[in-house]
Every structure is written in structure tokens, then in C-alpha cells.
Amino acid sequence: MIDEQLRVRGITDVRVLEAMGRIPREEFVSGQAQGSAYADHPLSIGCDQTISQPYIVALMTEHLDLKGQEKVLEIGTGSGYQTAILGELAAQVVSVERSAQLAAQAQLRLEGLGYRNLKINVGDGTLGWPAEAPFDRVMITAASPCVPLPLVEQMRDDALMVLPLADAFGQMLTVVEKKQGVLESRAVCACVFVPLVGKYGYNR
């Protein structure tokens, strides 16, 4: 996975590569999907959600530019795999998952793997988690029609957000930086994610 999917596509952050090499991806999928845990495509984890392919996980993580001291807000815990990656690279991770079932499963996996710097909460991720704000970094792991305003308000100045933005033409992985209260964004690449459901996302 590291050599054939990540390095060859331009992932160069040594800390990201090492973290993804340490974490047993098969622990975050179940049943027949375990045999495809390291395959170059997303996998279903139930509740209409997926675990992203390794390259997308690495790409999003690399663009967060984590140095090790940050507090990160993750929207969409899912299986907990991306949460574990963030836990390896940041000081603290606060994750919000709308599915109580997925949140409980992820909590058990992450506790079993020994993570103690992660907090998983159940709620509408588009509202963020004000009780733990402000955040140095924000990652949204589902496609949003806009940058959710509550998340912007919970970002420190000079904070970064990585998210897939969706419009009528498709989805674009995007990096947003907050500078003196103003947002600056840049596109990374086209992508495909499940929709972000919530007050500032899509209704379902």
C-alpha cells in the first residue's frame, strides 16, 4: 500500500506514510471486506458509509500539514480509520459522527488499539463541537455543498480545513485556510465522497 498506492502518487510526508504503515487497516472493516482492506478503493462499513481508499486518506491528511501539537476536529468518524491516522499525528482529535452505531463501533476499535487522545461524539457534524473549540485543523470526510459556517467559527486564525466541496459539476477536494477571519481556498483534485448530512449540509 505504501509503495504502490501512496509514494508513487506523490505522498511525501514521512509522518503520514509512517502512520499509515503502523495502523492495521483490517481492524476497521469486517467480514469479507477484511480481505480487501488495503485495496485501492473505498469499502462499505454499513449505515450507507464507506472507509475511503488509502490514497485519499493520505492525501487529505498530508494537506492538513500536521506537526504534532494541533487540536483537530474531524467531521465523520465512520470506521475510525482516519481518526486513528489523525491521532497518530496530532495532539488531540475531536471527532463527530451522526450515526450512534458507527460511533460506538469506532470507539471500541480505537480504545482497543490504545488511543487515548481521541474523543468521539454523536451529533450533527455540520455544527462542529463548540465545547472543544477552537481548533487548529478541521477535516470533513463527506461532501458538503458549502464550507459549514459553524466550523469556520470554531477554527483558530491560521487554521486549515480539508474537505470535499460539491456542486452541480461534481466534487473537489479543497483546502481552506482562515487568515484574519477571511477564508482562502485552493482546489486539490476531483474526488467522490458520500454526502455530508446535517443542518449546513444535505438533508436526508
N, CA, C and O of each residue as an XYZ file, in Angstrom:
816
protein
N       0.825     -1.206      0.000
C       0.000      0.000      0.000
C       0.859      1.256      0.000
O       0.628      2.165     -0.797
N       1.845      1.315      0.885
C       2.689      2.500      0.984
C       3.437      2.750     -0.322
O       3.445      3.872     -0.829
N       4.059      1.718     -0.863
C       4.886      1.885     -2.058
C       4.063      1.968     -3.339
O       4.369      2.767     -4.224
N       3.021      1.148     -3.441
C       2.306      1.036     -4.712
C       1.135      2.000     -4.858
O       0.679      2.255     -5.973
N       0.644      2.541     -3.739
C      -0.509      3.435     -3.822
C      -0.210      4.862     -3.377
O      -0.812      5.807     -3.886
N       0.703      5.023     -2.443
C       0.908      6.345     -1.852
C       2.136      7.070     -2.411
O       2.012      8.156     -2.978
N       3.311      6.475     -2.253
C       4.524      7.153     -2.732
C       4.475      7.431     -4.231
O       4.860      8.513     -4.674
N       4.008      6.470     -5.008
C       4.019      6.641     -6.465
C       3.052      7.740     -6.916
O       3.175      8.248     -8.030
N       2.099      8.109     -6.068
C       1.152      9.176     -6.426
C       1.510     10.506     -5.777
O       0.733     11.459     -5.825
N       2.683     10.562     -5.176
C       3.164     11.854     -4.703
C       2.991     12.146     -3.236
O       3.219     13.281     -2.818
N       2.596     11.171     -2.426
C       2.540     11.394     -0.977
C       3.970     11.358     -0.451
O       4.654     10.341     -0.560
N       4.416     12.476      0.119
C       5.817     12.589      0.536
C       5.999     12.839      2.027
O       7.111     12.702      2.536
N       4.941     13.198      2.736
C       5.056     13.478      4.166
C       5.426     12.192      4.900
O       4.635     11.251      4.969
N       6.626     12.167      5.440
C       7.149     10.959      6.086
C       6.277     10.547      7.270
O       6.046      9.358      7.487
N       5.797     11.519      8.028
C       4.973     11.197      9.194
C       3.654     10.540      8.779
O       3.177      9.619      9.442
N       3.076     11.013      7.691
C       1.835     10.406      7.194
C       2.090      8.981      6.734
O       1.329      8.073      7.070
N       3.155      8.779      5.968
C       3.481      7.441      5.475
C       3.751      6.477      6.629
O       3.303      5.330      6.605
N       4.476      6.942      7.627
C       4.787      6.073      8.767
C       3.524      5.730      9.559
O       3.358      4.593     10.000
N       2.639      6.705      9.740
C       1.398      6.451     10.477
C       0.543      5.423      9.751
O      -0.019      4.520     10.372
N       0.447      5.564      8.436
C      -0.370      4.624      7.680
C       0.272      3.249      7.610
O      -0.416      2.248      7.412
N       1.568      3.197      7.767
C       2.244      1.915      7.832
C       2.069      1.209      9.160
O       2.160     -0.016      9.237
N       1.817      1.982     10.206
C       1.661      1.395     11.544
C       0.256      0.880     11.814
O       0.091     -0.104     12.534
N      -0.737      1.512     11.263
C      -2.115      1.219     11.653
C      -2.671      0.038     10.854
O      -2.644      0.064      9.624
N      -3.171     -0.988     11.529
C      -3.731     -2.164     10.848
C      -5.112     -1.860     10.256
O      -6.119     -1.905     10.962
N      -5.148     -1.558      8.983
C      -6.396     -1.141      8.329
C      -7.479     -2.219      8.406
O      -8.671     -1.909      8.415
N      -7.062     -3.478      8.463
C      -8.043     -4.565      8.518
C      -8.884     -4.528      9.796
O      -9.961     -5.122      9.843
N      -8.402     -3.838     10.826
C      -9.160     -3.725     12.066
C     -10.391     -2.834     11.911
O     -11.277     -2.844     12.766
N     -10.448     -2.067     10.828
C     -11.510     -1.079     10.666
C     -12.579     -1.499      9.668
O     -13.491     -0.731      9.364
N     -12.464     -2.715      9.162
C     -13.503     -3.290      8.301
C     -13.824     -4.672      8.842
O     -13.089     -5.202      9.675
N     -14.906     -5.251      8.377
C     -15.314     -6.549      8.922
C     -15.750     -7.494      7.818
O     -15.963     -7.092      6.674
N     -15.878     -8.760      8.188
C     -16.369     -9.770      7.256
C     -15.467     -9.950      6.050
O     -14.243     -9.915      6.170
N     -16.069    -10.143      4.894
C     -15.314    -10.384      3.666
C     -14.478     -9.184      3.268
O     -13.482     -9.331      2.559
N     -14.871     -7.989      3.717
C     -14.136     -6.774      3.352
C     -12.723     -6.760      3.912
O     -11.872     -6.025      3.411
N     -12.454     -7.559      4.944
C     -11.114     -7.566      5.521
C     -10.068     -8.012      4.507
O      -8.925     -7.557      4.548
N     -10.458     -8.901      3.598
C      -9.525     -9.352      2.570
C      -9.147     -8.278      1.577
O      -8.160     -8.405      0.852
N      -9.948     -7.203      1.548
C      -9.683     -6.086      0.639
C      -9.294     -4.820      1.394
O      -9.371     -3.723      0.841
N      -8.882     -4.959      2.638
C      -8.647     -3.797      3.498
C      -7.634     -2.824      2.911
O      -7.758     -1.615      3.105
N      -6.633     -3.333      2.196
C      -5.581     -2.462      1.664
C      -5.753     -2.187      0.176
O      -4.854     -1.639     -0.461
N      -6.895     -2.561     -0.381
C      -7.150     -2.353     -1.807
C      -7.321     -0.872     -2.119
O      -7.643     -0.069     -1.243
N      -7.100     -0.530     -3.377
C      -7.107      0.861     -3.818
C      -8.519      1.322     -4.193
O      -8.745      1.818     -5.297
N      -9.453      1.157     -3.275
C     -10.818      1.626     -3.499
C     -11.538      1.709     -2.155
O     -11.117      1.070     -1.191
N     -12.622      2.490     -2.079
C     -13.385      2.572     -0.824
C     -14.069      1.251     -0.509
O     -14.276      0.422     -1.395
N     -14.418      1.062      0.761
C     -15.125     -0.135      1.201
C     -16.321      0.268      2.048
O     -16.253      1.235      2.806
N     -17.412     -0.469      1.920
C     -18.602     -0.195      2.716
C     -18.361     -0.584      4.178
O     -17.746     -1.610      4.469
N     -18.860      0.258      5.088
C     -18.777     -0.063      6.515
C     -20.166     -0.100      7.145
O     -20.295     -0.143      8.369
N     -21.211     -0.084      6.303
C     -22.579     -0.081      6.796
C     -23.101      1.326      7.025
O     -22.350      2.299      6.958
N     -24.402      1.425      7.295
C     -25.053      2.713      7.554
C     -24.870      3.691      6.401
O     -24.823      4.904      6.608
N     -24.765      3.159      5.181
C     -24.578      3.963      3.968
C     -23.291      4.771      3.994
O     -23.215      5.839      3.386
N     -22.279      4.270      4.691
C     -20.998      4.973      4.798
C     -19.874      4.076      4.279
O     -20.038      2.863      4.146
N     -18.732      4.700      3.990
C     -17.586      3.955      3.474
C     -16.314      4.351      4.216
O     -16.256      5.395      4.866
N     -15.305      3.504      4.108
C     -13.947      3.846      4.502
C     -13.235      4.216      3.207
O     -13.217      3.430      2.260
N     -12.651      5.403      3.162
C     -12.019      5.889      1.936
C     -10.820      5.044      1.552
O     -10.213      4.382      2.394
N     -10.487      5.075      0.273
C      -9.301      4.356     -0.189
C      -8.057      4.961      0.464
O      -8.052      6.147      0.791
N      -7.002      4.159      0.658
C      -5.818      4.644      1.362
C      -5.233      5.933      0.793
O      -4.818      6.808      1.554
N      -5.193      6.062     -0.531
C      -4.599      7.259     -1.131
C      -5.346      8.524     -0.719
O      -4.714      9.534     -0.408
N      -6.657      8.490     -0.710
C      -7.439      9.681     -0.339
C      -7.219     10.022      1.130
O      -7.107     11.195      1.486
N      -7.157      9.008      1.977
C      -6.860      9.241      3.396
C      -5.515      9.941      3.537
O      -5.395     10.927      4.265
N      -4.509      9.431      2.844
C      -3.174     10.018      2.922
C      -3.145     11.427      2.357
O      -2.517     12.319      2.927
N      -3.825     11.625      1.236
C      -3.826     12.933      0.586
C      -4.467     13.992      1.476
O      -3.908     15.073      1.662
N      -5.633     13.684      2.024
C      -6.308     14.633      2.906
C      -5.470     14.925      4.141
O      -5.378     16.072      4.578
N      -4.863     13.889      4.701
C      -4.047     14.064      5.896
C      -2.822     14.909      5.590
O      -2.469     15.789      6.376
N      -2.177     14.662      4.480
C      -0.992     15.431      4.111
C      -1.321     16.914      3.972
O      -0.527     17.768      4.367
N      -2.482     17.218      3.416
C      -2.849     18.619      3.215
C      -3.261     19.317      4.508
O      -3.385     20.542      4.526
N      -3.476     18.570      5.589
C      -3.705     19.201      6.887
C      -2.412     19.758      7.476
O      -2.450     20.609      8.364
N      -1.270     19.281      6.985
C       0.036     19.798      7.406
C       0.201     19.732      8.925
O       0.469     20.741      9.578
N       0.039     18.538      9.466
C       0.120     18.345     10.915
C       1.569     18.230     11.380
O       2.380     17.527     10.777
N       1.874     18.938     12.468
C       3.225     18.912     13.038
C       3.293     18.160     14.361
O       4.376     17.777     14.802
N       2.125     17.944     15.003
C       2.115     17.163     16.236
C       1.524     17.866     17.436
O       1.244     17.220     18.445
N       1.325     19.180     17.357
C       0.813     19.920     18.507
C      -0.650     20.342     18.338
O      -1.213     20.989     19.221
N      -1.255     19.987     17.229
C      -2.564     20.535     16.886
C      -3.743     19.827     17.578
O      -3.678     18.656     17.949
N      -4.820     20.607     17.727
C      -6.117     20.043     18.088
C      -6.936     19.990     16.797
O      -7.131     21.005     16.128
N      -7.410     18.792     16.463
C      -8.088     18.573     15.180
C      -9.551     18.237     15.404
O      -9.888     17.447     16.286
N     -10.421     18.841     14.598
C     -11.829     18.477     14.563
C     -12.073     17.649     13.304
O     -11.816     18.108     12.191
N     -12.566     16.435     13.487
C     -12.904     15.566     12.358
C     -14.418     15.432     12.276
O     -15.073     15.119     13.270
N     -14.968     15.668     11.100
C     -16.400     15.518     10.890
C     -16.627     14.249     10.074
O     -16.262     14.175      8.900
N     -17.239     13.250     10.717
C     -17.470     11.960     10.076
C     -16.474     10.917     10.543
O     -15.489     10.635      9.860
N     -16.732     10.347     11.707
C     -15.808      9.343     12.260
C     -15.782      8.081     11.415
O     -14.720      7.502     11.188
N     -16.962      7.651     10.946
C     -17.044      6.436     10.141
C     -16.488      5.237     10.882
O     -16.885      4.955     12.013
N     -15.574      4.538     10.247
C     -14.959      3.354     10.851
C     -13.967      3.698     11.955
O     -13.657      2.864     12.805
N     -13.465      4.948     11.935
C     -12.435      5.348     12.885
C     -11.033      5.275     12.313
O     -10.072      5.617     13.003
N     -10.889      4.835     11.060
C      -9.550      4.693     10.478
C      -8.866      6.046     10.310
O      -7.723      6.229     10.731
N      -9.569      6.991      9.694
C      -8.983      8.317      9.539
C      -8.741      8.960     10.900
O      -7.763      9.686     11.081
N      -9.621      8.698     11.849
C      -9.463      9.210     13.207
C      -8.157      8.708     13.814
O      -7.436      9.462     14.467
N      -7.859      7.431     13.595
C      -6.612      6.860     14.115
C      -5.396      7.512     13.481
O      -4.416      7.797     14.169
N      -5.449      7.753     12.171
C      -4.348      8.428     11.486
C      -4.114      9.798     12.114
O      -2.979     10.168     12.415
N      -5.194     10.543     12.309
C      -5.074     11.865     12.920
C      -4.537     11.756     14.345
O      -3.743     12.591     14.779
N      -4.971     10.726     15.072
C      -4.492     10.530     16.428
C      -3.005     10.255     16.511
O      -2.358     10.583     17.505
N      -2.465      9.651     15.458
C      -1.022      9.398     15.393
C      -0.227     10.681     15.166
O       0.937     10.775     15.555
N      -0.862     11.667     14.534
C      -0.125     12.831     14.031
C      -0.415     14.130     14.754
O       0.325     15.099     14.584
N      -1.476     14.181     15.559
C      -1.867     15.409     16.251
C      -1.910     15.179     17.748
O      -1.892     14.039     18.213
N      -1.967     16.275     18.505
C      -2.010     16.154     19.966
C      -3.368     15.681     20.451
O      -3.460     14.892     21.391
N      -4.436     16.174     19.798
C      -5.798     15.830     20.240
C      -6.722     15.818     19.040
O      -6.601     16.657     18.147
N      -7.644     14.869     19.016
C      -8.630     14.765     17.945
C     -10.022     14.690     18.549
O     -10.293     13.863     19.419
N     -10.894     15.559     18.080
C     -12.313     15.532     18.458
C     -13.077     15.164     17.193
O     -13.027     15.892     16.201
N     -13.777     14.048     17.225
C     -14.479     13.553     16.046
C     -15.977     13.532     16.297
O     -16.425     13.192     17.392
N     -16.753     13.898     15.276
C     -18.211     13.934     15.391
C     -18.814     13.025     14.325
O     -18.511     13.158     13.140
N     -19.669     12.103     14.756
C     -20.308     11.130     13.866
C     -21.818     11.161     14.099
O     -22.270     11.113     15.243
N     -22.598     11.242     13.023
C     -24.055     11.324     13.195
C     -24.684      9.969     13.516
O     -25.768      9.919     14.096
N     -24.019      8.867     13.147
C     -24.542      7.533     13.428
C     -24.029      7.042     14.770
O     -22.828      6.842     14.949
N     -24.950      6.848     15.718
C     -24.547      6.350     17.033
C     -23.923      4.961     16.928
O     -23.014      4.623     17.686
N     -24.417      4.156     15.984
C     -23.880      2.808     15.808
C     -22.428      2.844     15.354
O     -21.581      2.155     15.922
N     -22.135      3.644     14.330
C     -20.763      3.738     13.848
C     -19.839      4.351     14.904
O     -18.694      3.925     15.060
N     -20.345      5.350     15.623
C     -19.529      5.987     16.663
C     -19.143      4.990     17.744
O     -17.996      4.971     18.189
N     -20.092      4.161     18.170
C     -19.821      3.170     19.215
C     -18.815      2.129     18.739
O     -17.915      1.743     19.484
N     -18.969      1.675     17.496
C     -18.035      0.694     16.947
C     -16.628      1.278     16.840
O     -15.644      0.623     17.184
N     -16.547      2.511     16.362
C     -15.239      3.156     16.232
C     -14.581      3.349     17.588
O     -13.374      3.154     17.737
N     -15.375      3.732     18.569
C     -14.847      3.936     19.918
C     -14.213      2.656     20.451
O     -13.122      2.692     21.019
N     -14.890      1.529     20.271
C     -14.352      0.260     20.735
C     -13.049     -0.095     20.022
O     -12.086     -0.532     20.653
N     -13.028      0.096     18.700
C     -11.808     -0.211     17.935
C     -10.633      0.643     18.415
O      -9.541      0.133     18.665
N     -10.872      1.932     18.539
C      -9.787      2.853     18.869
C      -9.296      2.650     20.296
O      -8.098      2.750     20.561
N     -10.203      2.370     21.205
C      -9.779      2.062     22.579
C      -8.979      0.771     22.613
O      -7.994      0.656     23.341
N      -9.418     -0.207     21.811
C      -8.699     -1.479     21.750
C      -7.295     -1.343     21.197
O      -6.404     -2.121     21.539
N      -7.103     -0.350     20.340
C      -5.777     -0.103     19.759
C      -4.927      0.826     20.622
O      -3.781      1.125     20.288
N      -5.499      1.275     21.731
C      -4.704      2.031     22.701
C      -4.720      3.541     22.555
O      -3.921      4.216     23.204
N      -5.590      4.094     21.738
C      -5.625      5.549     21.566
C      -6.296      6.207     22.763
O      -7.361      5.784     23.211
N      -5.646      7.255     23.271
C      -6.178      7.974     24.419
C      -6.321      9.473     24.147
O      -6.781     10.213     25.016
N      -5.939      9.922     22.970
C      -6.029     11.349     22.644
C      -7.177     11.645     21.679
O      -7.167     12.659     20.981
N      -8.174     10.742     21.647
C      -9.304     10.882     20.738
C     -10.604     10.970     21.521
O     -10.799     10.254     22.504
N     -11.493     11.853     21.079
C     -12.838     11.950     21.654
C     -13.842     11.801     20.517
O     -13.788     12.545     19.538
N     -14.757     10.840     20.645
C     -15.776     10.621     19.625
C     -17.130     11.026     20.177
O     -17.537     10.587     21.253
N     -17.816     11.866     19.427
C     -19.110     12.390     19.850
C     -20.163     12.091     18.792
O     -19.847     11.985     17.607
N     -21.402     11.957     19.217
C     -22.514     11.729     18.299
C     -23.288     13.028     18.133
O     -23.690     13.647     19.118
N     -23.497     13.441     16.881
C     -24.244     14.659     16.639
C     -24.196     15.075     15.188
O     -23.694     14.345     14.334
N     -24.720     16.248     14.916
C     -24.707     16.838     13.586
C     -23.335     17.461     13.357
O     -23.022     18.509     13.923
N     -22.535     16.827     12.542
C     -21.175     17.295     12.331
C     -21.084     18.674     11.715
O     -20.085     19.368     11.905
N     -22.107     19.087     10.979
C     -22.048     20.413     10.354
C     -22.105     21.531     11.390
O     -21.829     22.688     11.075
N     -22.462     21.187     12.618
C     -22.472     22.168     13.710
C     -21.149     22.177     14.464
O     -20.938     23.009     15.346
N     -20.257     21.250     14.117
C     -18.980     21.161     14.803
C     -19.140     20.660     16.227
O     -20.064     19.909     16.539
N     -18.223     21.089     17.084
C     -18.290     20.718     18.501
C     -17.791     21.904     19.326
O     -16.635     21.928     19.749
N     -18.674     22.895     19.556
C     -18.271     24.152     20.196
C     -17.587     23.985     21.554
O     -16.728     24.785     21.924
N     -17.968     22.954     22.286
C     -17.416     22.778     23.631
C     -15.908     22.572     23.625
O     -15.242     22.832     24.627
N     -15.363     22.105     22.498
C     -13.926     21.829     22.421
C     -13.183     22.869     21.570
O     -11.961     22.798     21.445
N     -13.901     23.821     20.993
C     -13.280     24.835     20.135
C     -12.402     25.778     20.979
O     -12.601     25.902     22.187
N     -11.430     26.439     20.329
C     -11.149     26.469     18.887
C     -10.229     25.326     18.454
O      -9.574     24.675     19.268
N     -10.210     25.109     17.124
C      -9.419     24.032     16.537
C      -8.355     24.599     15.596
O      -8.537     25.635     14.956
N      -7.232     23.869     15.543
C      -6.140     24.241     14.627
C      -6.354     23.676     13.234
O      -5.905     24.250     12.242
N      -7.043     22.548     13.171
C      -7.284     21.884     11.892
C      -8.692     21.284     11.906
O      -9.199     20.869     12.948
N      -9.308     21.252     10.723
C     -10.626     20.633     10.565
C     -10.593     19.743      9.331
O     -10.121     20.160      8.274
N     -11.093     18.521      9.462
C     -11.230     17.620      8.322
C     -12.679     17.160      8.231
O     -13.261     16.695      9.211
N     -13.250     17.296      7.040
C     -14.601     16.813      6.777
C     -14.492     15.650      5.805
O     -13.937     15.799      4.717
N     -15.016     14.496      6.189
C     -14.853     13.292      5.377
C     -16.116     12.918      4.609
O     -16.365     11.744      4.336
N     -16.910     13.932      4.263
C     -18.091     13.744      3.420
C     -18.267     15.015      2.598
O     -17.824     16.091      3.000
N     -18.913     14.884      1.450
C     -19.017     16.004      0.515
C     -20.054     17.019      0.966
O     -21.203     16.668      1.236
N     -19.645     18.273      1.046
C     -20.509     19.344      1.513
C     -20.804     20.329      0.381
O     -19.939     20.574     -0.460
N     -22.015     20.895      0.347
C     -22.329     21.883     -0.677
C     -21.678     23.238     -0.410
O     -21.655     24.102     -1.287
N     -21.149     23.422      0.796
C     -20.503     24.682      1.166
C     -19.573     24.414      2.356
O     -19.563     23.320      2.920
N     -18.805     25.425      2.717
C     -17.999     25.327      3.928
C     -18.922     25.677      5.104
O     -19.362     26.822      5.209
N     -19.221     24.724      5.983
C     -20.184     24.995      7.064
C     -19.728     26.140      7.974
O     -18.632     26.096      8.532
N     -20.567     27.151      8.115
C     -20.221     28.345      8.886
C     -19.832     28.033     10.331
O     -18.856     28.601     10.818
N     -20.556     27.148     11.046
C     -20.153     26.873     12.426
C     -18.720     26.345     12.540
O     -18.030     26.616     13.522
N     -18.280     25.597     11.537
C     -16.921     25.064     11.587
C     -15.899     26.175     11.389
O     -14.844     26.179     12.024
N     -16.214     27.112     10.509
C     -15.328     28.267     10.304
C     -15.189     29.051     11.603
O     -14.092     29.475     11.968
N     -16.303     29.238     12.294
C     -16.291     29.991     13.551
C     -15.496     29.281     14.641
O     -15.014     29.927     15.572
N     -15.354     27.953     14.537
C     -14.618     27.183     15.537
C     -13.144     26.992     15.183
O     -12.410     26.331     15.918
N     -12.711     27.565     14.067
C     -11.301     27.497     13.656
C     -10.514     28.656     14.250
O     -10.996     29.788     14.293
N      -9.307     28.368     14.703
C      -8.381     29.431     15.086
C      -7.973     30.212     13.841
O      -8.144     29.734     12.720
N      -7.439     31.401     14.037
C      -6.853     32.102     12.910
C      -5.619     31.324     12.444
O      -4.878     30.781     13.264
N      -5.403     31.274     11.142
C      -4.333     30.493     10.501
C      -4.616     28.989     10.514
O      -3.733     28.193     10.193
N      -5.836     28.595     10.881
C      -6.196     27.174     10.854
C      -6.475     26.716      9.426
O      -6.775     27.521      8.545
N      -6.370     25.408      9.217
C      -6.647     24.795      7.921
C      -7.837     23.860      8.010
O      -8.060     23.214      9.034
N      -8.600     23.794      6.926
C      -9.677     22.830      6.786
C      -9.485     22.103      5.461
O      -9.164     22.722      4.447
N      -9.684     20.783      5.475
C      -9.666     19.986      4.251
C     -11.024     19.315      4.115
O     -11.502     18.667      5.046
N     -11.639     19.473      2.953
C     -12.968     18.904      2.748
C     -13.251     18.728      1.264
O     -12.655     19.416      0.436
N     -14.166     17.803      0.914
C     -14.668     17.719     -0.449
C     -15.851     18.675     -0.611
O     -16.853     18.548      0.094
N     -15.738     19.628     -1.534
C     -16.839     20.534     -1.835
C     -17.575     20.026     -3.061
O     -16.954     19.627     -4.046
N     -18.900     20.043     -3.000
C     -19.712     19.501     -4.082
C     -20.546     20.598     -4.735
O     -21.039     21.507     -4.067
N     -20.694     20.495     -6.066
C     -21.621     21.360     -6.788
C     -22.226     20.551     -7.928
O     -22.090     19.328     -7.964
N     -22.886     21.224     -8.850
C     -23.578     20.525     -9.934
C     -22.623     19.787    -10.856
O     -23.039     18.905    -11.607
N     -21.345     20.140    -10.804
C     -20.365     19.548    -11.720
C     -19.568     18.409    -11.093
O     -18.797     17.742    -11.784
N     -19.747     18.177     -9.785
C     -19.022     17.100     -9.127
C     -18.453     17.543     -7.797
O     -18.928     18.507     -7.196
N     -17.432     16.835     -7.338
C     -16.810     17.124     -6.053
C     -15.338     17.468     -6.243
O     -14.657     16.904     -7.100
N     -14.859     18.407     -5.423
C     -13.463     18.828     -5.495
C     -12.875     18.852     -4.087
O     -13.371     19.554     -3.205
N     -11.810     18.073     -3.890
C     -11.104     18.131     -2.618
C     -10.470     19.512     -2.506
O      -9.763     19.966     -3.406
N     -10.738     20.167     -1.380
C     -10.382     21.575     -1.244
C      -9.704     21.833      0.091
O     -10.068     21.254      1.115
N      -8.704     22.717      0.061
C      -8.043     23.173      1.287
C      -8.470     24.613      1.540
O      -8.361     25.466      0.659
N      -8.958     24.876      2.749
C      -9.408     26.215      3.131
C      -8.540     26.699      4.284
O      -8.355     25.985      5.269
N      -8.010     27.907      4.163
C      -7.208     28.498      5.228
C      -7.901     29.754      5.738
O      -8.387     30.572      4.956
N      -7.940     29.895      7.046
C      -8.545     31.070      7.683
C      -7.445     32.046      8.066
O      -6.597     31.736      8.903
N      -7.457     33.219      7.458
C      -6.453     34.246      7.721
C      -7.139     35.542      8.111
O      -7.809     36.175      7.294
N      -6.965     35.935      9.380
C      -7.573     37.161      9.897
C      -9.071     37.204      9.598
O      -9.618     38.238      9.217
N      -9.710     36.062      9.781
C     -11.147     35.963      9.605
C     -11.611     35.790      8.177
O     -12.810     35.659      7.932
N     -10.687     35.786      7.226
C     -11.022     35.639      5.808
C     -10.599     34.256      5.331
O      -9.526     33.775      5.693
N     -11.441     33.612      4.518
C     -11.144     32.283      4.009
C     -10.470     32.353      2.651
O     -10.915     33.070      1.754
N      -9.392     31.596      2.515
C      -8.722     31.429      1.232
C      -8.748     29.949      0.900
O      -8.417     29.124      1.751
N      -9.133     29.598     -0.313
C      -9.265     28.186     -0.663
C      -8.494     27.863     -1.933
O      -8.258     28.724     -2.780
N      -8.111     26.599     -2.039
C      -7.457     26.111     -3.253
C      -7.920     24.680     -3.508
O      -8.093     23.886     -2.583
N      -8.110     24.383     -4.768
C      -8.555     23.048     -5.171
C      -7.370     22.102     -5.238
O      -6.268     22.489     -5.628
N      -7.611     20.854     -4.853
C      -6.570     19.823     -4.892
C      -6.811     18.863     -6.045
O      -5.961     18.719     -6.923
N      -7.973     18.201     -6.049
C      -8.289     17.257     -7.112
C      -9.759     16.866     -7.039
O     -10.419     17.075     -6.021
N     -10.257     16.301     -8.119
C     -11.617     15.764     -8.117
C     -11.679     14.546     -7.200
O     -10.680     13.848     -7.023
N     -12.847     14.290     -6.619
C     -12.988     13.187     -5.670
C     -14.445     12.742     -5.626
O     -15.320     13.372     -6.220
N     -14.691     11.642     -4.910
C     -16.052     11.137     -4.736
C     -16.231     10.709     -3.281
O     -15.549      9.802     -2.804
N     -17.151     11.367     -2.582
C     -17.459     11.053     -1.190
C     -18.970     10.928     -1.018
O     -19.740     11.436     -1.833
N     -19.378     10.257      0.033
C     -20.797     10.248      0.395
C     -21.161     11.660      0.844
O     -20.276     12.412      1.252
N     -22.444     12.045      0.782
C     -22.837     13.411      1.140
C     -22.777     13.685      2.639
O     -23.023     12.801      3.460
N     -22.448     14.919      2.973
C     -22.459     15.373      4.356
C     -23.891     15.749      4.722
O     -24.471     16.661      4.133
N     -24.449     15.052      5.686
C     -25.843     15.266      6.079
C     -25.890     16.109      7.352
O     -25.187     15.833      8.324
N     -26.738     17.148      7.326
C     -26.868     17.983      8.512
C     -27.432     19.334      8.172
O     -27.755     19.608      7.016
N     -27.553     20.181      9.170
C     -28.161     21.495      9.003
C     -27.443     22.324      7.955
O     -28.089     23.042      7.191
N     -26.114     22.241      7.903
C     -25.339     23.025      6.942
C     -24.805     22.141      5.817
O     -23.883     22.527      5.099
N     -25.384     20.966      5.672
C     -25.013     20.061      4.591
C     -26.238     19.714      3.783
O     -26.996     20.596      3.379
N     -26.434     18.431      3.547
C     -27.604     17.954      2.802
C     -28.632     17.398      3.782
O     -28.275     16.843      4.821
N     -29.886     17.548      3.449
C     -30.963     16.966      4.253
C     -31.260     15.567      3.748
O     -31.198     15.304      2.547
N     -31.582     14.672      4.669
C     -31.922     13.302      4.267
C     -33.035     12.788      5.147
O     -33.478     11.651      4.982
